[in-house]
Amino acid sequence: MCACVALVVGMVAAINLAVPMLAASGLHPTASGLVWIVDTYVIVFACLVIPGGAAGDRFGRKGVLLTGMVLFAAGALLSAIAPNVAVVLAGRAVTGVGAAAVLPNTLAVLLHAVPAERRGATIAIWASMTGIGGVVGNLGGGAVLSSGSWRWLFAAAAVIALVLTATVARVAPVSSRHDHRLDPLGAALLVAASVALLVGIVQGPEAGWGSAVVIGGFACSALLFAAWTLVELKVEQPLLDPRLLRIPALRSACLGMTAVFFGMFALFYVNASFLQYGMGFDVVQTGLGILPLTVPIILGARHVGRLSQRVGLDATIALAFLFVGGGLLGLSASDAQTSYAGYATWLVVTGIGVALALPALSGVIAGSLPPAQAGVGTGMQATTREFGSALGVAVIGTVLTSRFVAALPPDIRADHDPHTVAQALAVTGPDRAPEVVAAFVTAADAGLRVTGWSVLVLGALVLLESLLSRRRLPEPA
């Protein structure tokens, strides 16, 4: 089960390492196309993870888990052989559906398989794999991509998924089913609303912020989110009950989780290209280059509870956002002359913030709901994490594209209108490559700066909501 979790979560991180290869490939993706290759998997994963758990309850956890692994493998294989960007995106969407069926049902299978006294330790191990999966994705993805082709990343994921499918079929127990009604309309509306929102954000630099596609994307997103809310309020067993967000602590913690993953995956998206273009790392070095971020997450998360008891939950959350936002702002000052040691120091600072935030915010989400709704809390955590990840990639990709184009020398911009580093390098000689890289570094710094300030502002809102919610609590009788 832990290997399955590491695979579906690791794929979110590994694809960022392939962005420079994809940009220079025969697919010739646009800047927005690169963002969609990353985000299609994440947004489908985010929106369907709760229905994936509900499907496991209704049709059997093991069966849905196996179906998800097969879909994951099929989608990865489709992306591996894709002749164009559209087919890559179709494969990514299928892979995302598979991942959404896998993640919640791995935990459900585990909880059925272990005795009651081991469930606490089992949940802790399973939860740690969602963080370790990012490390596995960077290390494994870097090793596979050293072959020189992005297609091998998807092919390797398909092979691993099939091996795990056979293993799960052999060792996982069959659990009882529950009459849990599905909410296909709610799931479809949530996916459509999220995709429309990302269309508005991602297509802005290329289509123009006043274009019909961008304005239409934002307008459709607002209408679809409104329709989703109305549907969820009326169905007997909603996908995600909007009324739960009336709980102030739950609302602020979900916003906090979204903000942390917004910052973290915006960093993942730009980091891989920055280390390869700006610092000249190869793909294996790039995979290793993110490890300083993960060290505090792996080693420090278990100590957060004691810190929170000593300084208080609000202080812990405030420190978390100061470290995440401050680390991103520190990284935004990096350039091609920055030593990796200096860059890694700011990665550690950011990682400390993430290590503080995740256990604290997860505890608030879990503690805001009664034990009977523990599954809902787990689903909300997964949804907010993946939605924040998709939003972070979309926003930093948009800033990166617009700032890169603006920072290019006027003659390159006027004669060729490139929107990615690969496009710019393809139409200029080797003597102009330093100017192209300098434009990218400027754009990356701007993207990290926007992300850092956004995390700090969102963190302030989370803290304010938390403080106000405590004041509203009634006095004990």
Buried (B, 14 or more C-beta within 10 A) or exposed (E): BBBBBBBBBBBBBBBBBBBBBBBBBEBBBBBBBBBBBBBBBBBBBBBBBBBBBBBBBBBBBBBBBBBBBBBBBBBBBBBBEBEEBEBBBBBBBBBBBBBBBBBBBBBBBBBBBEEEEEEEEBBEBBBBBBBBBBBBBBBBBBBBBEEEBBBBBBBBBBBBBBBBBEEBEEEBEEBEEEEBEBBEBBBBBBBBBBBBBBBBBBBBBBBEEEBEEBBBBBEBBBBBBEBBBEBBEEEEEBBBBBEBBEBBBBBBBBBBBBBBBBBBBBBBBBBBBBBBBBBEBEBBBBBBBBBBBBBBBBEBBEEBEEBBEEEEBBEBBBBBBBBBBBBBBBBBEBBBEBEBEEBBBBBBBBBBBBBBBBBBBBBBBBEBBEEEBEBBBBBBBBBBBBBBBBBBBBBBBBBBBBBBBEBBBEEBBEEBEBBBBBBBBEEBEEEBBEBBBBBBBBBBBBBBBBBBBBBBEBBEBBBEBBEEBEEEEEEEE
